[in-house]
Amino acid sequence: MYKNHGPDGRYNLCGGKVAELRKAREPKLSQRGLADLLQLAGLDLDKNAVQRIESGQRFVTDIELKVLARVLNVPADSLL
């Protein structure tokens, strides 16, 4: 049977890294602040979606991964 989540139950690989990069920014970036930047970049995610991504409760599409990487100023593969 196919499982669409990791052995730890998370639905994405990038959530922890997104949270780490968001918190490392100066000044520190809130989840709402990240959602605002993502919306300015054309990705319609709200603060709750960012929280679910970071906690591993939400899938992340390749399009979303690309925009997250651009907003966080890192290569997309570094989020995986």
N, C-alpha and C positions, 0 to 999 in steps of 0.2 A: 504494500500500500504506500502511495506517495504521501510524503509529509511536506507541507509548505512552511515549516518553521524549523529553527535550529534545535539542537538537543537541549538547549537552555529554555526553549519555549518562545524565544524572540522571533518576530516576523520580519526582522531586517538585520543587516550586518552593520549598518552605518550609524544607528542611533546613539550609541555610546560615544563615538568619535564626534558626532555633531554636537552633543552636549559639552564635551571636553573643549572643543574649539570655540563654542559660543561663550563659555565661562572664562576662557583664557583671553578674550578680547579686552582691550583697554580703551575706553571704560568697559566694564563687564556688560555683556549684552543679555537682556532678559529674553524669555521665550516669546513674549509679545513683541519685543524689538526685532527679533529674528523674523517673526511672522510678517511684520511690517516691511522689512527689507525684501523678503521673498515676494510679497505682493507688489512692491515697486519693480521687482525684476520680472513680473508677469506670472508668477506662480500663486494661485489662489489657495493659500493655506492660512488657517487662523492659529491662535495661540494653542488651542486644544489639539490641533493636528500636530504641531511641533512637539507638544508634551507626549503624545502617543508615539511619535517617531522616536524620540529620545528614550522612552521606556521600552521600546520594542513591541508595542501593541499595535503597530500599524505598518503595513507594507509600504515600501518606497519604490516608485517607478523609476525607470532610467531617466526620464525627463526631469523628475523631481531631484534625483541625485545630481544631475548636471547643474541645475540651478542652485542647489544647496552648496555645491563646490564653488561655483562662481561667487556667490554671496559671501561665503566664508574665506574666499581667496586662497583655495587649495586645489590641487589636482583631484579630479573625481576619484581616481583609484586610491587616493590616500584616505578616503572615507570608508573603504571596504576592509 
